[in-house]
Amino acid sequence: MRPRARTSSLALALVATIATTSAAVAHAQGTARDLARARTLDQQGARAYADGRYTDAIRYFEEAFRLGAPPIELWNIAKCYDRVDQPERAAEVLERYLATPELPKSDRAEAQQLLDAIKRRPSSVTVTSAPDGASVVVDGKAMPGRTPLTGTVPPGRHDVAVTRAGYDRYTSTFEAKFGRAVIVDATLRPEGSGTPTATPSEAGSAGAIAATATGPTKRAEKGTPSGETAEEGALSVQGLLGLQVVRHGDVGGGAAPAFGALATYRIGTAGGARIALGGMLHVTFDSWQNSSNRQESAAPCGLLGDANDGVPISAYGLADVSWRLRPSISAGPIGGIGLAGYVADQVGGDVFQPACSARTGVLPAVLAGGKVSWHVAPRFTLALFPILLHLQPAFDGARVTPRDASGVWVRATFAIGGGFDL
C-alpha cells in the first residue's frame, strides 16, 4: 500500500506543479500584453500632449497607468490637468505621485516644486458694487481705485470691506486658492436703512470662486471705522468761483468776482451728520465810491490816483457738516474762523482815510454759510454755496466821517465749485 500511496502522492504533486506553472506562464503572458498596450498608450499620450490635445493625453496616460505603466504616468497626468486649467485635479494627482514609495529623489523634488507652485498661485479678485464708485479694503489694505476694480491676492482666506459715502459698509470673506478668480458683488444699502445685503453672486461657469458674505456692518457713529477707506474719510479738494457784494460798516460796495479753494477731510459721523475739517482760502476784489468826488491827496505821494479798490484775502480753518439728502446729494452748514488781510496801494474815498500806502494789518475773521454737494462721479463732486458770509472788524485807517466805515465789514458770496476726492 505504501508504494501506491507514494506513487499517488508524487502524481498529485506533479499535477499541481504543472497547473501552477501554466497559471504563471498565462499571467506572465497577460502582463506582457498589458505592458505592451500600456507602452502604446503612453506613446499616443505623448503625441497628444505635443499636439496640445491635453484632454486626450489624460485619457491615454490614465489607461496606461491602469494597465501597469510606471508611476511616471501620474506626473504626465498632473501636467496635462495643469495645462487644461484644472489645478485642483493636478494637485490631487501630484500628491498621489509623491506618495509613491521609492520615488527617485530628483523626480520627487520636481513634483514637489510643481505642487508648491500650483498652491501658491495668486488669485485675481474683482469687486463690483451697486452703486459703483465704492472704495475697497482687503485685509486692512486699500485697493487702488473705485469699484468696479480688480486686483490680486495671495492664496488663503481674506476679509473685504466695501464702503461708499451715504451707504452702510459691506463686509464679506472669501478664500483664494489655486489661482482661481474671485468675484465679490456688493449691494450697498443707504446708510441706516437696516436692509441686509444679498450674498455675492457665484462666479459662474468660468470656475471663479465667489465670496461668502457676512452681511453689512453698520458704521460706527463716531470716528473712522476699522478698514474705512478714503471715500469714507474723504480728502476733498475744491475750487470756487463766485460773485460777492460787500458792506464796509455803513458804506456799501460794488459787486465783484470772488475766488476760493478749500480742502476738507471727512473725520466721521455724529447723529447722522458727516463731519469734515479743513481749510479755505478766499480772494476777491473790492471797490467803493468817493461820494464827495473830491480830489484827495496824502503825504508824501500828493494827489491820489486809483484809491477806491483793493484785494481782500482771507484764510479760514473750516468745519463742514452735511447730511445725505439722496445717495449722491448732501447738504449742510459750513463755517470757520481765520484771518483777513488786505492788499492795496493808495486808498481813500468813502472807506479809507487818504493814504499813499495802505497798512491794514491782519484781523480775525469769521465765515458762515451753507453748502450743497452733488457727487456726479466716483471722484468728482460739484458744489453750490448759496451764501457765504465773511465778517470781520474794519481795517486800520477806515473812515468815520463823513460816512462811517469803521463798523463790521460783511462780505456775502454766492459761489459754485467743483473738485476731487483724493
Secondary structure, DSSP 8 states (H G I E B T S, - for coil): -HHHHHHHHHHHHHHHHHHHHHHHHHHHHHHHHHHHHHHHHHHHHHHHHHTT-HHHHHHHHHHHHHTT--THHHHHHHHHHHHTT-HHHHHHHHHHHHTSTT--HHHHHHHHHHHHHHHT--EEEEEEEESS--EEEETTEE-SS-SSEEEEE-SEEEEEEEE-TTB-EEEEEEEE-TT--EEEEEE--BTT------------TT--EE-EEEEEE---SSS--TT--TTTT-EEEEEEEEEEEEEETTEE---EEEEEEEEEEEEEEETTEEEEEEEEEEEE-EE---TT----EETTTEE-SS-SEEEEEEEEEEEEEEEEEETTEEEEEEEEEEEEEEE-SSB-TTTB--BSS-----EEEEEEEEEEEEEEETTEEEEEEEEEEEEE---TTB--SSS---S-EEEEEEEEEEEEE-
